[in-house]
């Protein structure tokens, strides 16, 4: 087990870091667990959709995680991670390890254990061990406190099973592991003259990039202690406080710790737990997806995916000012050691795979993800300049400062996967479409941290990068983006990725749209940029009737993951059903079997959109069943227990297939639409707290109807094609019942600015009777003359 723990902390669990590097370490892991039948025998025995329960435990790799967006840990691990605390230079930047001084295992010297159960209660955000002894029952709770977000808690509750048994003798064994090599300790002392509490100050060992990080990160850790051997009835609680920042300001976290210690001194252990449960209840009430019917596996998978993503995200009450957040990583906040689980870095995974579901269910938290990019924009400006371009080019891997932190193992992804800048711009576009948040655009907000660019500037700089990156092909008259790696990471260096070109064009068109709203806050968008956006090369093979992935792609070439199919969704650019179907068919047959789960989520969405329900069900099941590990719903990045652990990227793609697939949600710049259908063995899908322009929409889709309840101080127009019914929602609460078919929802107050044009590949379609540039120019001039003639002569 010791070998296994070390291996899971140090193995490179990431195909992007090179398959051969990964396989070398993984083979040793498989050799070790080859005879471990637990991997196949473990099952979830609970019949409740929010509880994942077992009578035995998996290996550490598949243990559940607890977290609150500030701190997180794998259950039974000797390690805790803190959001925004990284150690290591550039490609070695990773989450700094904090020793877990409350990682307690219990033994009972004078009692026999008759049975044990282990469960995750996702509803209450807690991991629980129930132990049955001869005369007593013990419950151990482990959770990252959702209200006191710097506090990790381990509670032990003992009660009599046989009346009169008296106190139980409990031996408490703490395993905090070896000292952290990421943190340089400065002081370890008794806390305020309390012998039961210790505190430690220190700092990380290395800055990420000295150009943008002026000092190492100061850290603080404090924890209480219990005797190694103790007799008691009732509750005993271990708590640990963790924090880290460059300024060394720990007043807030220390005050939290003092408040919690006071509660424990007053015997309010249960209140501490209740406060945590209440905050989780508030979060679930603000946004939640539920599956009802006979498909318990699906219902649990949906709750589990939401729980693990939320455990890596911050939350706040309306009265709290926004703190800085350092982004979502594919392995979540509980993972991220050096050369493991993506080291806690942020990729395009955030914006394309996880952000869409977060945006619809927890819009205020989604804003934290956008602000993370805005707060780390300075290095992106330098990155663009270093490569001879303008604007902002975002890093493929980003951590503390926003500088490029892709490890040296992977130069192709570091240098060529530039589509991440378009992915971030697309997320910003979707955020504005869902929220209409003009205060974010203009920067008229106050946070507990500095944002280097308001929303207007942020978007314009990304558009400027694409305009400077495109090259004019003087033969065709089109613009090209050459030397890129598309989402398909098997294509290391290609020209004119159809995905990259499309999302680059979208970025420029969106910048034009927001420039109308932003006015004098930013410089106007040059017409030259729009010319580039409209005339970026867009590949479609008329003869074979599909979109080649890039220049020179040949039908039948293997790809790693979803790429061209993303044009249909999330980009919603390919709307022709014949072309959509053809792309789905072509690329399903050539996608690697060991690729990530999100591919099949996108195929499921496509087939649902086209009405291919049997195929959709196949793709949908394929998107989660091979990747989800029992009993605690931890995901692997790839099938056969391979890839990054607790892969919340895959969970995000899976939730999209529920929201945008089966519930049929489409978010456009001027409206939101629903067109739900139901998965097999499902009687209804419930969405609570769908956030749209200040409204919270509760929607229930059953076999015949869609029930809507709209809350909030907002004005919406709701219409349905059947019967042409329209409802304007001016009141704080409104309810309606519709036939289960297409529903359109729009904000009653629309922007006066023209919507994004979103065209590309324009020139050949209009003037490519010949490839001669002179003819193209003559054609354009002729069109202009005709328009002028019509305007001034015929109209009169």
N, C-alpha and C positions, 0 to 999 in steps of 0.2 A: 504493500500500500504506500509506503514511503517513496519507493521508486516511481509509482504511479503518480503521486502528488507532484513530485518534482518534474516529471515529464510533462504533465498537463500544464505546468506553469511555464515551461521553457520551450515546448515544441512550437514550431511554426505552423499554426493551424490555418493556413491561408493559401489558396491556390494562386492568388495574385503575387505571392512571394516566390513562386516557382514550384511547379509540381514535383520536380526531382528533389528539391530541398525538403519539401513537405513529406514526400514518400519515405525518405531516408529515416526520418524520426518516427513516422507513423507505423512503419513495419515493426519497429521495436515495441511500440505500444500494443499492436495487435498480437504479437507473440506473447506478450505478458498476459493479456486478457483472453487468450484464445479459449481457455477452459472455464472462463467465468460465465456460467449459464445465466447469471442474473440479468445480463443484457437482453436476453430473449424471454425470460420467465416473469420479469416484473410486470405488474399490472396495477391499474388504478381501480380500487375496490369501492370507491364512493359513488353513490348514485346522484349526488348533488353536482350541478354544473360548475359551481365555483370552488369545489373542494377536490383536491387531488391527493389520494390517500393510499398508503401501502403498508404491508406488514414487514417489509424488508427494504433495504436501501441500495441504490445503485452506487457505482464508483463515484468519486468526487466530481468527476467531469460532468455528471448528469444530476448532481444535487441542485436543488432550487436556489435561487438567489433572493435576497431581500434588499430593498433600496428605496430611496425617496428623492432621487435626483441630485442630492448633495453627497450622500455616502451610500455605499453598497458593498455587499459581501456575498460570497458563496457560503451557504450554510455548512457548518463544520470546518470551514477553511480558517487557516491562521492569518489570513490577509484581509484587509479592508482598503478600499480605494475611496478617494475624495475627489469630487468633480473639480477640474481645473488645477489639480496638483500633478505636474509632470516632471520627470527627471530624465536627463539624457540629451545629448546634442543631436540636432537634426534627425537623421534617420533612426537614431537610437532613442529618441524621445518616446517615453512610455509612461503609463500611470505609475506614480510613486507608491510603493508598498508601505502601508502602515501595519505594524503587528497588531493582531487581534487579542487584546488582553482580557476579553470576556468570552473567549471561545471555550466554553465549559462543557465537559462531559461528566455525567453523573454515574456514580456507583453507590451500591447499597450494601455495606459490609454485613449487616445482620438480617437482610431480607432477600427472599428469592424472587426474581423477576418471572412473572407468569405470562406476560405478553406485552408487546409494544406495537404501537401504531405511529406512523409518521405522516404528516399531512401539511399541505399548503392550503391555507384558507385565503383565496385570492380576494374575496369580498372584504376581509378585514386586514389584508396585507401582512400576514403573519405565518411563520413556520412553527408547527406544534408537534411535540413528541408526547404521546400519552403512554404512560408506563403503569402496568397493573402489577402490584406486589401482593404478598399474602394478606397483609393487614392494612395496606395503604394504596392510594392512587396518586400518581405524580403527573403533573402537566408542566412541560417546559416550553416556553414561548420565546421566539427569537424574531426580532423585527427592527427595522430602521424606522425610527419614530417619524410619522408623517407631519406632525405639528411642530415638534422640536427637532428641526431637520439636521442638526449637528450630532444627534444622539442615537447611538446603537444600544439596543436593550436585549437582555437575556434574563427572563423571569423563570423562577422555579416555584411551583405551587404544589403543596402537599396537603392531602386531606385523608382522614381516616376512612377506611373501608369497613373495618370492624370497630364498632363503638368502644371507646375506652382503651384503644391501642396506644395512645399517647404519641409524643413526638417521634419522628422518623430520623434515624441517623443517615446522613447523606455525605458522601465524599465528593468534593468538587475538584475536578482535574482540569487545569487550565493549560491549553496548548497554544502559545502565541508564536511558535516557530522561532526561527533564527532571527537575529537583529537585521533590520532592513538595510540593504546596501544603497538604497535610494535616498536615505535621510541621514544627515549628519546631526547627531544629538548634541544639544548644548547644555541641557539641564534636566535632571530627573529628581524631583523632590517631593516631600510631603506637601499636600495641598492645604493651605490655610490651617496648618497645625492639626489636621485630621489624619490620624494614623491609618484610617481605612481608605484613603484616597491618595492617589499619586498623579503627578502631572509631568509632562515632558515637553520641552521646547526644542526646536531644531530648524534645519533648513534642508532643502534638496541639495544634492551634490553638484549638479551641473545645470547651466542654463540651456535652453533649447536653441536659441540663436541670439548671440550678443548684440546684434543690430537692433533687435526689437524687445529684448528682455534684459533690463538693466541689472537685475540681481536675481539670485536664486529665490525660490519660494519659501517663505517662513511657514513653519507648521507648528501646530499645537495639538496635544493629545492628553486627555485626563480620564481617569477611570477609578471606580471604587472597587473594593476587594471584600470578599467573604472569607471566613476561615476555611482551611482545606477540609476540615471535618466539622460538621455542624448538625445538631439535632433541632428540629423545629416542626411545627404545623403552620399552615398559612403560606404566605408569599415572601420570598427573598428575591431581590432584584439586583442584577449587575448592570451598570450603565457605563458607556464610554463616549466621550466627546471628542470629535475630530474636526480640524479646520486647517486651512492653508491659504495664504495670499502673500503677495509680494510686500505689502505694507506692514505685515505683522500685526494687523488689527484684529484681535480676537475677542473684543469686548462682547459682541453679540453672542458668540458661541459660549463663552464663559458664563454669561448671564443665564443662558439656557441651562447649562450644567448645574449652576447654583440653584436654579428653580427646581430642577428635577431632584437634586439631592434633598432639598427642603421637603418635597413631596414624599420622598422615601423616609425621611426622618419622622414625618407625621403619620406614617403608616398608610399613605395614599398610593400604594402600588397599583391597585386596581384602577384608580383614577388615571394614572399614567397610561395604562393600557386603553382605557375607554377614550381618552383624548385622541390617541392614535387611531382607533377604530372610527371615531366620529369624523376625522379628517379624510380618511379613505372613503367613508360613506358620502361625504360632500363631493369628492372627486368623481365617484361612480354616478352620482346623481347628475353631475354636470355633463356627462357624456358616457355612453355605454352601448354596446351592441349585444343583443341576446338572440339566441336561436331556440325556438320552442318546437316540440314534436318528439319523435322517437329516435332522433339521431343524437344520442348523448355524447358520442365521441366528438362530433362537430361542435356541439354546444360548449364542451369543455375546451376544445382547441381555440375557439373564439375568445372565451374568457381568459384563457392562459396567455394568449398573444397580447391581449390588452394589458394584462397584469404586468408582464415582463417589460413591455415598452414603457408603461407608466412608472415602473420602478426605477427607470433610468432618467425620468423627466422631473423637473421641478414643479412645484405648485405654490400658490400663494392665495391669501384671502384678498378681497377687493381693497381692504385698507392698507395692505402692504405694498411698499414700493418695490419695483422689480430689481432683483439681484442679477448679476451676470451669470450666464450659463455657458458651458464650454462644449456644447454639441453632443450629438448622439453618435456612438461608435457601433459597428456591426455586432460586437460581442456584449454590448451593454456596459453599464457603469461598474458591474461586478467583475469584469474581466479587462485585461489590458497590460499584462506583464511584458517585459522585454521579449520581443520576437514571438509573441503569442497573441492570438485573437485580435490581430490588427493594432495591438499596443494602445488601444483607447483612442485611435485616430478617427477623424471624420472624413468621409468620402462622399461621392454622389449618392451613396446609399441613403443618407439622411434625406436629401431633397426629393429623390425620385421614388424611393421605396417606403420610407417611414413617414415622411412629412404629410402625404395626402390624407391618411387616416387621422393623424393627429390634428390636422387643420379642420377637418369636419367635426370632430368630436370634442376637441379641447383647443379652441382657436387661440386663446390667450397664451397657452404653452407653445403652440406653433410659432407664435411671434418670437419667443425666446430663440428658436432655431434660426430665424432670419437675422435677429440682432447679433447672434454669435458671428455670423459672416460679416455684418457691418462693422462690428467692433474689431475685427481682425483684417481690415481691408488694406492697411498700410503695406504689408509685405507683398500683397497682390499687385500693387502699383509698381513696385520695384521689379517684380518678376516679369511683368509685361515689358518694362524698359530694358531689362537685361537681355531680352530676346528680340529687341528692336521693334517693339510694338507699343501701343498706347493703351490707356485705360487701366482696367483691373483684370488680371488673369489669376484666378483662384487656384490654389494648390490642389493636386490630386489627393494628397493626404495632409490633413491639417490637425493641429493639436492646440498647444497653449497660445502661440503667437500668431498663427495663421501662415507662417512660413512653410515652405515645402519640407515635409518630413517623411517622404517615401524612402524606405531603406535602400541602400545601394544595391541590393539584390535585384532591383526591378527598375532599371533605368528607362525602359520603354514606357511603362505606365507613368512614371514621373514626368517624362518629357512630352509624351504624345497624347495622353488622355485628357485633352483640353476641353472636352465636352462638359466637364464639371462646371465651368463658368456658365454655360447655357442652362445646365440643370438648376443652378442656384437662381438664375434669373427667372426660370419657369416657376420655381417655387414662390418667388416674390410676386410674380404675376398672379398665381392662384390665390395667394394670401390676400391680395388686394381685391380680386374678384369675389372672394368669400366675405370679406370684411368691409370693403369701402373705406378703409382706415386712412383718412387723409392726414391725421396727426402723425402717423408713422411716416408718411411720405415727406411731410414738411419738417419733421424733427421736433415738433412742438410737444415734447414729452420730457419728463424728468425721471431718470433712473438712478440707481446706486452705482453707476459706472458710466464711462464715457463711450459714446458711439462716434466713430471717426467720420461717418458720412450719413446724412439723412437718406431716406428712402429714394428720393428723387435722384440724388447724386450717385447713390449706389447702383441704381439701374442704368443710368446714363454711362457710367464708367465701364460696365460690362458690355454694353452695346458698342462703346468706342473700341474696346479690345477686338471684338469681332470684325468691325469695320477695318481695323488696321491689319488684322490677320489674313483677311481674304486677299487673293491675288487675281488680277484680271488675266484671263486667257484671251490673248489678242486674236486667236484664230476663231474661237467660237463666239466671242463677245460676252461670255459668261464669266462669273467669278468662281474661283476654286478655293477650297481650304485643304491644303496638301500636308502630307506628313503627319497624320494623326493615328491614334488608336481609338476605334469606336467602342461602344459598350461591349462588343464581342472582343474579349481580350486575346483571342487567338490570332487576331489580325494586328500585328505589332506596329506596322508603318504603312498606311495606305492613304490614298487621295480621295477626297470627296465622299467621306462617310455620309450616307443619306440621312442618318440620325443627327450627326453633328451639324451638317449644313442646315437642316430644318430647325434645330433648336437655336442655332446662331441667328437665323433669319427671324425667328420668333422674338429673340431678345431685342433686336433693333426695332422691329415693329412695335413692341411693347414700350420701348423707350420713347418712341414718337408719341404714343398714346398718353403716357404719363407726363410728357413735356407740356402738353396742353393743360393738364391739371396743375402742374407745378409752376407754370408761368416763369416769372423772373428768377426763381430759385436756382435754375440751371440754364446753361446756354442752350439755344435751340438745337434740335437734331438736324444736322446738315442733310440736304437733299441727296448728296453723294452717298451717305450711309443707306438711305432708303433704296437707292439704285442698286447698291450691293445686295441688300436683303432680297429685293425682288428678283435679282438675276444670279443668285447663288445656284450652282449646278444642282439639279435634282434628278436623280437617276430613276428611270423606269424603262424596263425592257418590253417594248410593245409586242415583239414576236413571242417571247416566252411568258409574257403577262405576269411579271412580278417586279418588285423593287430590288435590284441588286444591292447588296450591303454597301458597296463602295466601287470605285472604278476598278474594273478588272475582276470583280467577283464572278465566279463561274458557278452555275447551278449545280448543287450537290456538294459543295465544299462544306466541311464540318465547321460549326461555330460553337463557342462556349456557352452562350446564354442569349436571352432575349435581346434583340437589337432592332431589326427592321419592324418587328411587330409592335414596337413602341410607337411607331408612327400612327397606328390606329388608336392605341391608348397607352400612355396618358396624353400624348400630344394631340390626339383627335384630328390629325391632319388627313389621314386616309379614311374617307367616309364612303367611297364607292364599295358596296357589299361584295362585288365580284373580285375587285382588287384585294379587299380585306381578306376574303376567304383564301385567295391564292397565296398571299403572303403567309398566312397561318399554316397552310398545308406544306408549302415549300420549306419553311424553317423548322417546323416540328420534326420533319424527317432528317434534318442534318444537325440538330442540337445534341451536344454531348450528353450522354446518360449521366455523367457525374457532375453536371452543372448545378447551379444553385436553384432553389425552389421558385424564385420569383418568375422565372421563365414561364412556368406552367400556370401561375396565377394570371399572367397576361394573356396566355392562350385561352384560359377559361373565360376571361372577360370578353375576348373577341368572339368566342363561339356563342356565349350567351347573347351578345349583341346581335348576332346573325340568326339566332333562333335554333342553333344546333344543340339542343339540350342534352342529348345523350353524350355527345362528344365533350360538351362543357363539363358534365359531371365527371367524366374520365380525367380531364385536365385538372379540374378542381381537386379531386381526391389526390391526384399526383402531386399537387402543389403543397400538400402538408403531411399526408400520411407517412411517406418514406423518411421524412426529416424530423418528425416529432418523436421524442423519446419518452417512454413511460417510466415511472408513474407521474412525474412532475411536469411534463409538457415542455421540457428543455429541447431546443432545436439544434440540429447540426446544420452547418452550411451546405454540405453535400450528403448524398445518400451513403449508406453503409458506415455510419458513425464517422464520417470524415469531415474535415473543415473546421471552421471556427465554432466555438461552443456558445450556447445560448444565443443563437444567431437571430437577433431581433430584426435584421434586414429581411430575412425570409418571412418572419411573422408579419412585418409591415406589408409585404406583397400579398400575403394570404388575406389579411384584413381588407385590402383593396378589392380582392376578388369577391368578398361579401358585399362591400359597400357599392363599388362601381360595377360589379358583375351582377350578382343576384338582385341587389336593390336598385340597380340601374341608374345610379346617380351620375350626372354629368354636370361639371361646374364650368360655365362659360363666363366671359367677361360681363355679360348683361343678364344672365339668368342661371338658375339652378333647376335641373329637371330630375324627375324620378320615374322609373319604369320597371317596377319590381316583378320578379318571378321567384319561385321558391325552389330550393334544393330538394332532393328526394328525402322522404321521411321527415319533412319539416312542415309544421302547420302555420308558422308565422315567423317573421323576422321583426324584431323590435329595435328601433334606434332611438335612444334617448339623448336629447340635447344636441341635435344637429345644428351647428352654429352658422347663421347666415345673416349678415348685415344687421347685427344687434338683436336678432331673434334667436330663441332656442326652439327648435322644431322637434317634437316627439312624433315619430312616425311608426305605425304598425302596418305591415303588409301581411295579409292572410290569404287564403285560397281565393277569395272573391273581392276583397275590399282593401282600400288604403285609408287608415284612420290618421288624421293629422290633428295635433294640438300645438298651437303656436303661442309662445309666451314672450313677453318683453315689450319694451317701449319702441315699437318699430312699425313700419308701413310696408306691407308686402302685397303683391298681386298674385293670386293663385288661379290658374286656369287649367282646364282639361279639354282636350280636343273633342271628346265625345260629349255632345250637347253644348259645346262652346260656353260652359259655365265659367264665370269669373267671380272671384271674391277678393275684396280689398280688406286688408287686416289693419285697422287703425287702433284696436284695443289691446290692453295688456294680455288678455287671454282670448283665444279663438279656437273653436273645434270644428272639424268638418269630416264628412265621410264620402269617399269617392269609390267608383268602380276601380278595380285594379288594372290600371293602364297608365299611359303617359300623363304626367302632371308637370306643369311648368310653374316655377316660382321666381318672381323677380322683385327687386326693390322698386317701390313705387316712384322714388325719386332717382332718376337716372342721370348719369354724367352727360353734360352737353358736348363732350369731346367725341370725335369719331372713334369707333372701335378699331383695334389693331387690324391691319390689312392681312397679315399672315400669308403673303404670297412669296413664292420663290420659284426658281427654274423658269422664269418668265420669257426670256428672250428667244430661245429656240422654238417655243410653242407659237410665237407670233411672227418671227422673222427668219426662221431657219429653213426657208425654201432653199437657201444656199448658206454655206458656212462662211461666206465672205462678209467681213465686217463692214465693208463699204456698202454692201446691199442692205445690211441691217440698219445702218445709219440713214440711208436713203428712205427705207421703209418708215422709220420713226419720224423723219422730217415730213414725209407725205401725210402721215396720220395727223400730225400737228397742223399742217396747212388746211386739211379738210375740216378739222375741229374749229379752227379760227374762222373759216368761211361760213360754216354752219352757225356759229355763234353770232357773227356780226351782220350777215347778209340774209340768211334764210329766216332768222328769227324776226327780222324787221318786215 
